């Protein structure tokens, strides 16, 4: 992200590994960042708590809560961008997956993204803005054993391309990044024998995300950008 001093940006999931990298880049560019927080324990390892606006008890699957988050983010002026990092993951073959698994993935990934995009658009001024969503490689590339997750992230991809067409006349550019497995400590622990050096890092992903969210992005919309590293 280039110089976006004073531009207001919401980052959901901003306390996680990828979210923290995104927030760090935004702050370096001068943006004013709001981060919704579901549990205060998320803040234990979050290094930017004193430099962002935190909105506590933020369930992003609840309409009223999402409205509160974006209301606090825009208390002093219009929103420029919203970056939807928050989400969840589950594995499981079809026969052993449950309706609860599907509903949880849908709520955490697709519904939360839709609610945040809707509220963000309501808060973006007439000068335009940016929305950036996070899809996932299984949404585009057939991947066994993650059907509930893949469905929900495919919905995020479809939402992105649909909104890109709907909002382009208003100068609101909508894009999504599509990561493979991200090189985080949790993923390394879960897959100790995997080729970690081939995975994209949070900061590498954040570089793509913050460009798409920046005023420097003057043309790209409706993109589903693969960020796979060498994996």
MDAnalysis code that builds the backbone (N, CA, C; Angstrom):
import MDAnalysis as mda
import numpy as np

u = mda.Universe.empty(693, n_residues=231, atom_resindex=np.repeat(np.arange(231), 3), trajectory=True)
u.add_TopologyAttr("name", ["N", "CA", "C"] * 231)
u.add_TopologyAttr("resid", np.arange(1, 232))
u.add_TopologyAttr("resname", ["UNK", "UNK", "UNK", "UNK", "UNK", "UNK", "UNK", "UNK", "UNK", "UNK", "UNK", "UNK", "UNK", "UNK", "UNK", "UNK", "UNK", "UNK", "UNK", "UNK", "UNK", "UNK", "UNK", "UNK", "UNK", "UNK", "UNK", "UNK", "UNK", "UNK", "UNK", "UNK", "UNK", "UNK", "UNK", "UNK", "UNK", "UNK", "UNK", "UNK", "UNK", "UNK", "UNK", "UNK", "UNK", "UNK", "UNK", "UNK", "UNK", "UNK", "UNK", "UNK", "UNK", "UNK", "UNK", "UNK", "UNK", "UNK", "UNK", "UNK", "UNK", "UNK", "UNK", "UNK", "UNK", "UNK", "UNK", "UNK", "UNK", "UNK", "UNK", "UNK", "UNK", "UNK", "UNK", "UNK", "UNK", "UNK", "UNK", "UNK", "UNK", "UNK", "UNK", "UNK", "UNK", "UNK", "UNK", "UNK", "UNK", "UNK", "UNK", "UNK", "UNK", "UNK", "UNK", "UNK", "UNK", "UNK", "UNK", "UNK", "UNK", "UNK", "UNK", "UNK", "UNK", "UNK", "UNK", "UNK", "UNK", "UNK", "UNK", "UNK", "UNK", "UNK", "UNK", "UNK", "UNK", "UNK", "UNK", "UNK", "UNK", "UNK", "UNK", "UNK", "UNK", "UNK", "UNK", "UNK", "UNK", "UNK", "UNK", "UNK", "UNK", "UNK", "UNK", "UNK", "UNK", "UNK", "UNK", "UNK", "UNK", "UNK", "UNK", "UNK", "UNK", "UNK", "UNK", "UNK", "UNK", "UNK", "UNK", "UNK", "UNK", "UNK", "UNK", "UNK", "UNK", "UNK", "UNK", "UNK", "UNK", "UNK", "UNK", "UNK", "UNK", "UNK", "UNK", "UNK", "UNK", "UNK", "UNK", "UNK", "UNK", "UNK", "UNK", "UNK", "UNK", "UNK", "UNK", "UNK", "UNK", "UNK", "UNK", "UNK", "UNK", "UNK", "UNK", "UNK", "UNK", "UNK", "UNK", "UNK", "UNK", "UNK", "UNK", "UNK", "UNK", "UNK", "UNK", "UNK", "UNK", "UNK", "UNK", "UNK", "UNK", "UNK", "UNK", "UNK", "UNK", "UNK", "UNK", "UNK", "UNK", "UNK", "UNK", "UNK", "UNK", "UNK", "UNK", "UNK", "UNK", "UNK", "UNK", "UNK", "UNK", "UNK", "UNK", "UNK", "UNK", "UNK", "UNK"])
u.atoms.positions = np.array([
    [0.848, -1.185, 0.000],
    [0.000, 0.000, 0.000],
    [0.885, 1.237, 0.000],
    [0.644, 2.152, -0.900],
    [1.425, 3.375, -0.964],
    [0.940, 4.336, 0.110],
    [1.171, 5.625, -0.047],
    [0.778, 6.606, 0.952],
    [-0.744, 6.762, 0.950],
    [-1.390, 6.217, 1.947],
    [-2.834, 6.351, 2.119],
    [-3.125, 6.967, 3.478],
    [-2.340, 7.999, 3.803],
    [-2.442, 8.634, 5.107],
    [-3.869, 9.074, 5.409],
    [-4.360, 8.610, 6.545],
    [-5.675, 9.014, 7.011],
    [-6.834, 8.242, 6.433],
    [-6.607, 7.406, 5.436],
    [-7.703, 6.619, 4.882],
    [-8.145, 5.568, 5.903],
    [-9.450, 5.431, 6.074],
    [-9.990, 4.505, 7.075],
    [-10.197, 3.128, 6.456],
    [-9.635, 2.125, 7.134],
    [-9.668, 0.752, 6.632],
    [-10.062, -0.183, 7.771],
    [-11.002, -1.077, 7.506],
    [-11.340, -2.147, 8.444],
    [-10.625, -3.420, 8.004],
    [-10.023, -4.127, 8.957],
    [-9.401, -5.425, 8.684],
    [-10.027, -6.441, 9.624],
    [-10.898, -7.299, 9.100],
    [-11.428, -8.370, 9.937],
    [-10.380, -9.472, 10.047],
    [-10.377, -10.177, 11.162],
    [-9.323, -11.164, 11.366],
    [-7.959, -10.526, 11.494],
    [-7.934, -9.274, 11.913],
    [-6.692, -8.509, 11.912],
    [-5.687, -8.913, 12.969],
    [-6.088, -9.745, 13.939],
    [-5.152, -10.164, 14.979],
    [-4.475, -11.494, 14.665],
    [-4.886, -12.167, 13.601],
    [-4.262, -13.435, 13.222],
    [-2.953, -13.225, 12.487],
    [-2.346, -14.316, 12.058],
    [-1.028, -14.236, 11.411],
    [-1.085, -13.402, 10.138],
    [-2.033, -13.692, 9.257],
    [-2.154, -12.913, 8.028],
    [-2.671, -11.517, 8.332],
    [-3.679, -11.405, 9.187],
    [-4.244, -10.102, 9.513],
    [-3.218, -9.159, 10.107],
    [-2.364, -9.680, 10.968],
    [-1.334, -8.839, 11.580],
    [-0.383, -8.284, 10.523],
    [-0.014, -9.114, 9.552],
    [0.853, -8.641, 8.470],
    [0.162, -7.566, 7.651],
    [-1.130, -7.734, 7.401],
    [-1.893, -6.723, 6.664],
    [-1.965, -5.422, 7.453],
    [-2.290, -5.526, 8.734],
    [-2.397, -4.321, 9.571],
    [-1.063, -3.590, 9.620],
    [0.012, -4.323, 9.757],
    [1.330, -3.686, 9.807],
    [1.643, -2.885, 8.563],
    [1.327, -3.434, 7.406],
    [1.557, -2.715, 6.152],
    [0.646, -1.496, 6.033],
    [-0.597, -1.630, 6.453],
    [-1.515, -0.496, 6.393],
    [-1.045, 0.643, 7.289],
    [-0.630, 0.306, 8.491],
    [-0.141, 1.347, 9.408],
    [1.100, 2.032, 8.848],
    [1.963, 1.252, 8.214],
    [3.167, 1.841, 7.615],
    [2.823, 2.822, 6.504],
    [1.660, 2.630, 5.856],
    [1.239, 3.521, 4.777],
    [0.492, 4.747, 5.290],
    [0.211, 4.769, 6.605],
    [-0.486, 5.913, 7.186],
    [-1.981, 5.731, 7.327],
    [-2.499, 4.550, 7.033],
    [-3.937, 4.323, 7.132],
    [-4.395, 4.312, 8.586],
    [-5.658, 4.643, 8.787],
    [-6.300, 4.544, 10.096],
    [-7.078, 3.240, 10.114],
    [-6.663, 2.302, 10.952],
    [-7.137, 0.920, 10.876],
    [-8.053, 0.584, 12.046],
    [-9.159, -0.076, 11.728],
    [-10.062, -0.623, 12.736],
    [-10.033, -2.138, 12.657],
    [-9.921, -2.786, 13.816],
    [-9.850, -4.240, 13.882],
    [-10.922, -4.760, 14.834],
    [-11.895, -5.525, 14.337],
    [-12.851, -6.170, 15.232],
    [-12.204, -7.352, 15.949],
    [-12.568, -7.529, 17.217],
    [-11.974, -8.580, 18.047],
    [-13.096, -9.414, 18.653],
    [-13.059, -10.711, 18.432],
    [-14.091, -11.602, 18.965],
    [-13.808, -11.957, 20.423],
    [-12.564, -12.404, 20.717],
    [-12.119, -12.712, 22.074],
    [-10.897, -11.859, 22.395],
    [-10.851, -11.318, 23.599],
    [-9.703, -10.489, 23.971],
    [-8.394, -11.270, 23.980],
    [-8.477, -12.599, 24.098],
    [-7.239, -13.384, 24.076],
    [-6.521, -13.277, 22.735],
    [-7.231, -12.840, 21.697],
    [-6.585, -12.627, 20.398],
    [-5.485, -11.572, 20.480],
    [-5.576, -10.696, 21.474],
    [-4.675, -9.549, 21.548],
    [-3.343, -9.874, 22.216],
    [-3.212, -11.090, 22.779],
    [-2.009, -11.434, 23.533],
    [-0.754, -11.271, 22.677],
    [-0.828, -11.694, 21.413],
    [0.348, -11.622, 20.535],
    [0.167, -10.598, 19.412],
    [-0.783, -9.709, 19.571],
    [-1.035, -8.698, 18.535],
    [-0.227, -7.447, 18.854],
    [0.718, -7.065, 17.993],
    [1.653, -5.994, 18.349],
    [1.136, -4.576, 18.122],
    [-0.055, -4.435, 17.540],
    [-0.513, -3.102, 17.139],
    [-1.745, -2.627, 17.910],
    [-2.005, -3.221, 19.062],
    [-3.239, -2.918, 19.790],
    [-3.360, -1.436, 20.143],
    [-2.228, -0.778, 20.382],
    [-2.275, 0.639, 20.766],
    [-2.227, 1.573, 19.558],
    [-2.242, 1.014, 18.345],
    [-2.147, 1.853, 17.147],
    [-3.367, 1.739, 16.244],
    [-4.323, 0.901, 16.652],
    [-5.529, 0.716, 15.859],
    [-6.749, 0.956, 16.736],
    [-7.908, 1.086, 16.103],
    [-9.176, 1.118, 16.827],
    [-9.680, -0.311, 16.957],
    [-9.833, -0.771, 18.193],
    [-10.314, -2.120, 18.452],
    [-11.801, -2.077, 18.759],
    [-12.552, -2.984, 18.166],
    [-13.980, -3.121, 18.465],
    [-14.176, -4.502, 19.082],
    [-14.507, -4.539, 20.355],
    [-14.536, -5.789, 21.103],
    [-15.873, -6.516, 20.955],
    [-15.859, -7.798, 21.320],
    [-17.065, -8.643, 21.285],
    [-17.712, -8.617, 19.905],
    [-16.901, -8.759, 18.889],
    [-17.360, -8.589, 17.507],
    [-17.604, -9.941, 16.848],
    [-18.856, -10.351, 16.829],
    [-19.285, -11.547, 16.101],
    [-19.679, -11.107, 14.697],
    [-18.865, -11.446, 13.724],
    [-19.058, -10.951, 12.362],
    [-20.118, -11.719, 11.583],
    [-20.795, -12.641, 12.254],
    [-21.949, -13.298, 11.634],
    [-23.261, -12.679, 12.108],
    [-23.159, -11.625, 12.912],
    [-24.338, -10.954, 13.467],
    [-24.485, -9.569, 12.834],
    [-25.652, -9.300, 12.239],
    [-25.854, -8.048, 11.512],
    [-25.620, -6.817, 12.377],
    [-26.207, -6.811, 13.560],
    [-26.097, -5.631, 14.421],
    [-24.651, -5.383, 14.842],
    [-23.930, -6.454, 15.107],
    [-22.533, -6.308, 15.501],
    [-21.692, -5.761, 14.360],
    [-21.926, -6.270, 13.163],
    [-21.180, -5.770, 12.002],
    [-21.464, -4.287, 11.790],
    [-22.710, -3.875, 11.947],
    [-23.047, -2.447, 11.833],
    [-22.302, -1.634, 12.881],
    [-22.178, -2.180, 14.095],
    [-21.448, -1.472, 15.160],
    [-19.975, -1.324, 14.806],
    [-19.373, -2.372, 14.274],
    [-17.958, -2.322, 13.893],
    [-17.712, -1.207, 12.887],
    [-18.525, -1.170, 11.844],
    [-18.288, -0.183, 10.786],
    [-18.726, 1.211, 11.218],
    [-19.678, 1.273, 12.139],
    [-20.040, 2.569, 12.699],
    [-18.889, 3.181, 13.471],
    [-18.207, 2.372, 14.281],
    [-17.053, 2.881, 15.026],
    [-15.898, 3.235, 14.092],
    [-15.751, 2.464, 13.029],
    [-14.658, 2.730, 12.087],
    [-14.837, 4.049, 11.354],
    [-16.083, 4.489, 11.221],
    [-16.372, 5.690, 10.428],
    [-16.917, 6.831, 11.282],
    [-16.604, 6.802, 12.567],
    [-17.095, 7.849, 13.456],
    [-16.586, 9.225, 13.050],
    [-15.408, 9.272, 12.422],
    [-14.806, 10.556, 12.055],
    [-14.747, 10.795, 10.556],
    [-15.417, 9.963, 9.767],
    [-15.396, 10.164, 8.324],
    [-15.671, 8.884, 7.585],
    [-15.759, 8.956, 6.258],
    [-16.139, 7.785, 5.457],
    [-15.056, 6.710, 5.420],
    [-15.479, 5.518, 5.104],
    [-14.575, 4.386, 4.964],
    [-13.941, 4.398, 3.577],
    [-12.693, 3.981, 3.515],
    [-12.027, 3.806, 2.229],
    [-12.015, 2.340, 1.804],
    [-11.662, 1.446, 2.721],
    [-11.504, 0.047, 2.329],
    [-11.893, -0.890, 3.460],
    [-12.290, -2.096, 3.068],
    [-12.530, -3.168, 4.029],
    [-11.870, -4.426, 3.504],
    [-11.103, -5.074, 4.380],
    [-10.358, -6.279, 4.008],
    [-10.866, -7.416, 4.881],
    [-11.457, -8.422, 4.229],
    [-12.128, -9.513, 4.948],
    [-11.183, -10.708, 5.104],
    [-10.385, -10.679, 6.172],
    [-9.448, -11.774, 6.435],
    [-10.084, -12.849, 7.315],
    [-11.020, -12.487, 8.168],
    [-11.597, -13.425, 9.136],
    [-12.232, -14.621, 8.440],
    [-12.071, -15.784, 9.037],
    [-12.668, -16.986, 8.485],
    [-12.247, -18.197, 9.284],
    [-12.592, -19.366, 8.777],
    [-12.258, -20.598, 9.474],
    [-11.963, -21.710, 8.492],
    [-11.493, -22.836, 9.025],
    [-11.096, -23.973, 8.190],
    [-11.504, -25.265, 8.873],
    [-11.920, -26.233, 8.084],
    [-12.143, -27.582, 8.586],
    [-11.831, -28.588, 7.496],
    [-11.379, -29.743, 7.907],
    [-11.161, -30.857, 6.987],
    [-12.187, -31.942, 7.294],
    [-12.378, -32.848, 6.351],
    [-13.271, -33.967, 6.585],
    [-13.829, -34.502, 5.280],
    [-13.788, -35.828, 5.116],
    [-14.370, -36.406, 3.910],
    [-15.893, -36.262, 3.972],
    [-16.523, -36.398, 2.833],
    [-17.958, -36.136, 2.710],
    [-18.790, -36.995, 3.661],
    [-18.484, -38.276, 3.731],
    [-19.313, -39.187, 4.518],
    [-19.299, -38.884, 6.009],
    [-18.202, -38.300, 6.486],
    [-18.078, -38.048, 7.915],
    [-18.257, -36.571, 8.272],
    [-18.569, -35.757, 7.287],
    [-18.873, -34.351, 7.565],
    [-20.328, -34.218, 7.989],
    [-20.640, -33.153, 8.699],
    [-21.985, -32.949, 9.231],
    [-22.583, -31.650, 8.708],
    [-23.887, -31.534, 8.878],
    [-24.548, -30.273, 8.541],
    [-23.961, -29.146, 9.370],
    [-23.615, -29.432, 10.612],
    [-23.006, -28.409, 11.472],
    [-21.682, -27.918, 10.898],
    [-20.901, -28.825, 10.301],
    [-19.641, -28.424, 9.658],
    [-19.906, -27.443, 8.519],
    [-20.886, -27.775, 7.687],
    [-21.213, -26.922, 6.544],
    [-21.727, -25.565, 7.028],
    [-22.602, -25.575, 8.013],
    [-23.155, -24.316, 8.513],
    [-22.080, -23.448, 9.162],
    [-21.154, -24.096, 9.876],
    [-20.073, -23.331, 10.515],
    [-19.172, -22.695, 9.473],
    [-18.788, -23.448, 8.449],
    [-17.948, -22.880, 7.401],
    [-18.681, -21.775, 6.649],
    [-19.954, -21.998, 6.360],
    [-20.729, -20.984, 5.659],
    [-20.786, -19.685, 6.474],
    [-21.053, -19.808, 7.768],
    [-21.158, -18.620, 8.620],
    [-19.818, -17.908, 8.753],
    [-18.766, -18.674, 9.033],
    [-17.463, -18.064, 9.297],
    [-16.841, -17.444, 8.056],
    [-17.057, -18.075, 6.895],
    [-16.400, -17.620, 5.674],
    [-17.314, -16.801, 4.767],
    [-18.418, -17.378, 4.341],
    [-19.263, -16.707, 3.353],
    [-20.152, -15.634, 3.962],
    [-20.892, -15.977, 5.022],
    [-21.823, -15.007, 5.609],
    [-21.093, -13.813, 6.193],
    [-20.031, -14.048, 6.940],
    [-19.294, -12.930, 7.535],
    [-18.750, -11.999, 6.462],
    [-18.249, -12.577, 5.375],
    [-17.717, -11.773, 4.275],
    [-18.822, -10.929, 3.644],
    [-19.971, -11.549, 3.388],
    [-21.101, -10.831, 2.785],
    [-21.577, -9.694, 3.676],
    [-21.733, -9.953, 4.964],
    [-22.191, -8.910, 5.886],
    [-21.205, -7.745, 5.944],
    [-19.914, -8.063, 5.992],
    [-18.909, -6.999, 6.087],
    [-18.831, -6.198, 4.788],
    [-18.924, -6.874, 3.653],
    [-18.943, -6.149, 2.383],
    [-20.160, -5.222, 2.316],
    [-21.319, -5.729, 2.711],
    [-22.528, -4.911, 2.649],
    [-22.413, -3.678, 3.525],
    [-21.942, -3.866, 4.757],
    [-21.848, -2.722, 5.661],
    [-20.759, -1.761, 5.212],
    [-19.668, -2.300, 4.672],
    [-18.607, -1.433, 4.175],
    [-19.103, -0.544, 3.048],
    [-19.854, -1.116, 2.120],
    [-20.369, -0.333, 0.992],
    [-21.293, 0.772, 1.490],
    [-22.053, 0.492, 2.518],
    [-22.930, 1.512, 3.092],
    [-22.142, 2.671, 3.690],
    [-20.882, 2.402, 4.081],
    [-20.079, 3.416, 4.765],
    [-19.050, 4.087, 3.866],
    [-18.890, 3.599, 2.645],
    [-17.916, 4.196, 1.734],
    [-18.543, 5.419, 1.070],
    [-17.778, 6.466, 0.994],
    [-18.298, 7.699, 0.414],
    [-18.354, 7.666, -1.099],
    [-18.772, 8.791, -1.659],
    [-18.959, 8.887, -3.110],
    [-17.654, 8.877, -3.895],
    [-16.533, 9.029, -3.194],
    [-15.244, 9.067, -3.885],
    [-14.715, 7.681, -4.228],
    [-15.472, 6.642, -3.900],
    [-15.043, 5.276, -4.201],
    [-14.291, 4.647, -3.056],
    [-13.873, 3.408, -3.278],
    [-13.169, 2.677, -2.232],
    [-12.759, 1.304, -2.721],
    [-12.369, 0.447, -1.782],
    [-11.851, -0.870, -2.126],
    [-12.370, -1.926, -1.156],
    [-12.699, -3.092, -1.696],
    [-12.992, -4.276, -0.906],
    [-12.036, -5.380, -1.338],
    [-11.446, -6.061, -0.366],
    [-10.573, -7.194, -0.672],
    [-11.007, -8.380, 0.191],
    [-11.327, -9.480, -0.455],
    [-11.744, -10.692, 0.236],
    [-10.649, -11.758, 0.168],
    [-10.800, -12.778, 1.010],
    [-9.845, -13.881, 1.016],
    [-10.580, -15.159, 0.643],
    [-10.327, -15.647, -0.570],
    [-10.856, -16.945, -0.974],
    [-9.827, -18.006, -0.563],
    [-9.715, -19.078, -1.297],
    [-8.729, -20.114, -0.979],
    [-8.554, -21.007, -2.190],
    [-7.387, -21.594, -2.294],
    [-7.072, -22.434, -3.451],
    [-8.112, -23.531, -3.701],
    [-8.644, -24.205, -2.657],
    [-9.652, -25.238, -2.934],
    [-10.935, -24.711, -3.569],
    [-11.151, -23.406, -3.523],
    [-12.313, -22.831, -4.210],
    [-12.140, -22.862, -5.718],
    [-10.894, -22.898, -6.188],
    [-10.599, -22.860, -7.624],
    [-9.997, -24.156, -8.145],
    [-9.275, -24.853, -7.286],
    [-8.558, -26.063, -7.689],
    [-9.161, -27.250, -6.942],
    [-9.667, -28.268, -7.635],
    [-10.275, -29.409, -6.950],
    [-9.346, -29.997, -5.893],
    [-9.870, -30.078, -4.660],
    [-9.071, -30.520, -3.521],
    [-9.900, -31.482, -2.684],
    [-9.404, -32.687, -2.476],
    [-10.164, -33.695, -1.750],
    [-10.173, -33.424, -0.255],
    [-11.265, -33.805, 0.403],
    [-11.314, -33.807, 1.862],
    [-11.622, -32.489, 2.527],
    [-12.047, -31.485, 1.752],
    [-12.343, -30.168, 2.345],
    [-13.628, -29.590, 1.745],
    [-14.627, -30.444, 1.499],
    [-15.792, -29.987, 0.740],
    [-16.528, -28.841, 1.416],
    [-16.738, -28.898, 2.737],
    [-17.468, -27.828, 3.421],
    [-16.711, -26.510, 3.322],
    [-15.401, -26.571, 3.519],
    [-14.552, -25.383, 3.416],
    [-14.521, -24.861, 1.984],
    [-14.333, -25.757, 1.027],
    [-14.252, -25.346, -0.377],
    [-15.538, -24.674, -0.830],
    [-16.684, -25.206, -0.425],
    [-17.969, -24.594, -0.770],
    [-18.050, -23.158, -0.282],
    [-17.657, -22.959, 0.960],
    [-17.780, -21.623, 1.547],
    [-16.831, -20.629, 0.893],
    [-15.632, -21.079, 0.565],
    [-14.677, -20.179, -0.080],
    [-15.020, -19.955, -1.554],
    [-15.656, -20.926, -2.188],
    [-16.148, -20.699, -3.547],
    [-17.221, -19.617, -3.537],
    [-18.024, -19.594, -2.480],
    [-19.021, -18.530, -2.340],
    [-18.356, -17.169, -2.208],
    [-17.247, -17.107, -1.489],
    [-16.509, -15.847, -1.372],
    [-15.994, -15.397, -2.738],
    [-15.496, -16.340, -3.516],
    [-15.011, -16.005, -4.862],
    [-16.150, -15.486, -5.729],
    [-17.301, -16.157, -5.695],
    [-18.447, -15.722, -6.498],
    [-18.966, -14.370, -6.033],
    [-19.007, -14.165, -4.729],
    [-19.410, -12.866, -4.186],
    [-18.494, -11.765, -4.701],
    [-17.213, -12.033, -4.736],
    [-16.233, -11.039, -5.176],
    [-16.478, -10.613, -6.615],
    [-16.626, -11.569, -7.504],
    [-16.803, -11.212, -8.916],
    [-18.159, -10.549, -9.162],
    [-19.184, -10.966, -8.429],
    [-20.496, -10.337, -8.569],
    [-20.469, -8.889, -8.099],
    [-19.881, -8.664, -6.921],
    [-19.826, -7.300, -6.393],
    [-18.933, -6.402, -7.242],
    [-17.905, -6.977, -7.850],
    [-17.029, -6.172, -8.708],
    [-17.814, -5.538, -9.844],
    [-18.758, -6.289, -10.398],
    [-19.596, -5.734, -11.466],
    [-20.611, -4.734, -10.917],
    [-21.215, -5.064, -9.812],
    [-22.245, -4.201, -9.233],
    [-21.703, -2.853, -8.795],
    [-20.489, -2.833, -8.233],
    [-19.982, -1.634, -7.572],
    [-19.011, -0.818, -8.414],
    [-18.584, -1.341, -9.558],
    [-17.639, -0.603, -10.397],
    [-18.134, 0.789, -10.768],
    [-19.416, 0.972, -11.102],
    [-19.869, 2.322, -11.449],
    [-19.715, 3.329, -10.320],
    [-19.627, 2.854, -9.097],
    [-19.452, 3.737, -7.944],
    [-17.982, 3.938, -7.581],
    [-17.090, 3.370, -8.367],
    [-15.662, 3.508, -8.088],
    [-15.189, 2.641, -6.943],
    [-15.966, 1.604, -6.602],
    [-15.564, 0.662, -5.556],
    [-15.041, -0.592, -6.253],
    [-13.750, -0.840, -6.130],
    [-13.121, -1.986, -6.772],
    [-13.095, -3.155, -5.790],
    [-13.565, -4.302, -6.234],
    [-13.647, -5.496, -5.392],
    [-12.778, -6.590, -5.983],
    [-11.907, -7.144, -5.167],
    [-11.011, -8.219, -5.588],
    [-10.861, -9.225, -4.454],
    [-10.281, -10.364, -4.776],
    [-9.960, -11.358, -3.752],
    [-8.589, -11.946, -4.025],
    [-7.874, -12.261, -2.965],
    [-6.669, -13.074, -3.100],
    [-7.049, -14.518, -2.816],
    [-6.317, -15.419, -3.442],
    [-6.616, -16.853, -3.339],
    [-5.343, -17.558, -2.878],
    [-5.138, -17.658, -1.576],
    [-3.898, -18.271, -1.093],
    [-3.941, -19.785, -1.102],
    [-2.754, -20.360, -1.204],
    [-2.586, -21.776, -0.890],
    [-2.375, -21.864, 0.619],
    [-1.788, -22.937, 1.096],
    [-1.446, -23.019, 2.522],
    [-0.450, -21.905, 2.833],
    [-0.697, -21.183, 3.918],
    [0.147, -20.050, 4.295],
    [1.204, -20.515, 5.291],
    [2.395, -19.962, 5.176],
    [3.506, -20.356, 6.051],
    [3.368, -19.663, 7.405],
    [2.578, -20.261, 8.267],
    [2.383, -19.755, 9.629],
    [2.882, -20.799, 10.624],
    [3.170, -20.403, 11.858],
    [3.584, -21.390, 12.862],
    [2.552, -22.492, 13.063],
    [1.273, -22.136, 13.045],
    [0.236, -23.146, 13.247],
    [0.227, -24.165, 12.121],
    [0.381, -23.702, 10.881],
    [0.391, -24.633, 9.752],
    [1.649, -25.491, 9.734],
    [2.757, -24.914, 10.137],
    [3.987, -25.720, 10.230],
    [3.837, -26.818, 11.279],
    [3.208, -26.472, 12.404],
    [3.010, -27.459, 13.460],
    [2.060, -28.563, 13.008],
    [1.016, -28.173, 12.270],
    [0.039, -29.160, 11.803],
    [0.604, -30.064, 10.721],
    [1.562, -29.549, 9.936],
    [2.139, -30.306, 8.819],
    [3.657, -30.240, 8.878],
    [4.259, -30.890, 9.878],
    [5.703, -30.732, 10.106],
    [6.581, -31.229, 8.972],
    [6.084, -32.143, 8.154],
    [6.912, -32.717, 7.090],
    [6.648, -32.087, 5.723],
    [5.814, -31.077, 5.675],
    [5.483, -30.420, 4.408],
    [6.626, -29.491, 3.969],
    [6.662, -29.131, 2.684],
    [7.702, -28.220, 2.186],
    [7.376, -26.757, 2.513],
    [7.651, -26.365, 3.748],
    [7.240, -25.050, 4.232],
    [7.818, -23.907, 3.404],
    [9.023, -24.099, 2.866],
    [9.670, -23.017, 2.129],
    [8.965, -22.707, 0.814],
    [8.032, -23.553, 0.403],
    [7.288, -23.306, -0.832],
    [5.987, -22.535, -0.584],
    [5.584, -22.453, 0.662],
    [4.335, -21.768, 0.981],
    [4.535, -20.252, 0.977],
    [3.548, -19.480, 0.575],
    [3.657, -18.019, 0.688],
    [3.599, -17.597, 2.151],
    [4.342, -16.582, 2.487],
    [4.343, -16.075, 3.862],
    [3.208, -15.067, 4.048],
    [2.816, -14.817, 5.297],
    [1.803, -13.784, 5.534],
    [2.183, -12.436, 4.939],
    [3.449, -12.055, 5.039],
    [3.837, -10.747, 4.518],
    [3.771, -10.702, 2.997],
    [4.084, -11.807, 2.340],
    [3.966, -11.849, 0.882],
    [2.507, -11.706, 0.458],
    [1.618, -12.383, 1.157],
    [0.191, -12.223, 0.889],
    [-0.265, -10.804, 1.173],
    [0.202, -10.268, 2.297],
    [-0.211, -8.925, 2.694],
    [0.197, -7.882, 1.663],
    [1.323, -8.086, 1.001],
    [1.756, -7.139, -0.024],
    [0.742, -7.068, -1.160],
    [0.227, -8.230, -1.574],
    [-0.785, -8.255, -2.632],
    [-2.093, -7.655, -2.146],
    [-2.502, -8.026, -0.952],
    [-3.765, -7.542, -0.395],
    [-3.763, -6.022, -0.263],
    [-2.706, -5.476, 0.292],
    [-2.698, -4.032, 0.543],
    [-2.569, -3.226, -0.745],
    [-1.938, -3.794, -1.769],
    [-1.971, -3.090, -3.057],
    [-3.395, -3.016, -3.582],
    [-4.100, -4.135, -3.565],
    [-5.470, -4.145, -4.079],
    [-6.371, -3.200, -3.292],
    [-6.054, -2.990, -2.014],
    [-6.863, -2.115, -1.162],
    [-6.460, -0.650, -1.246],
    [-5.407, -0.358, -1.965],
    [-4.836, 0.989, -1.941],
    [-5.363, 1.871, -3.067],
    [-5.144, 3.171, -2.904],
    [-5.476, 4.120, -3.966],
    [-4.582, 3.922, -5.183],
    [-3.439, 3.249, -4.998],
    [-2.556, 2.970, -6.132],
    [-3.200, 1.998, -7.110],
    [-4.135, 1.202, -6.646],
    [-4.860, 0.296, -7.532],
    [-5.925, 1.092, -8.265],
    [-5.632, 1.462, -9.473],
    [-6.521, 2.309, -10.257],
    [-7.279, 1.548, -11.345],
    [-7.076, 0.237, -11.452],
    [-7.700, -0.470, -12.563],
    [-8.174, -1.879, -12.256],
    [-7.593, -2.534, -11.270],
    [-7.885, -3.949, -11.053],
    [-9.159, -4.137, -10.247],
    [-10.082, -4.897, -10.822],
    [-11.316, -5.247, -10.117],
    [-11.789, -6.601, -10.625],
    [-12.538, -7.318, -9.783],
    [-13.062, -8.622, -10.187],
    [-12.015, -9.697, -10.312],
    [-10.838, -9.470, -9.742],
    [-9.750, -10.441, -9.865],
    [-9.780, -11.436, -8.712],
    [-9.491, -12.681, -9.035],
    [-9.237, -13.719, -8.044],
    [-7.752, -14.052, -8.188],
    [-6.939, -13.470, -7.331],
    [-5.490, -13.471, -7.526],
    [-4.851, -14.638, -6.800],
    [-4.330, -15.639, -7.524],
    [-3.655, -16.746, -6.856],
    [-2.368, -16.257, -6.184],
    [-2.202, -16.612, -4.922],
    [-0.943, -16.339, -4.208],
    [-0.497, -17.670, -3.620],
    [0.174, -18.434, -4.460],
    [0.523, -19.818, -4.112],
    [1.977, -19.988, -3.728],
    [2.804, -18.964, -3.889],
    [4.221, -19.173, -3.713],
    [4.724, -20.202, -4.707],
    [5.486, -21.165, -4.225],
    [5.975, -22.246, -5.095],
    [5.260, -23.562, -4.804],
    [4.155, -23.463, -4.076],
    [3.451, -24.711, -3.699],
    [2.516, -25.177, -4.824],
])
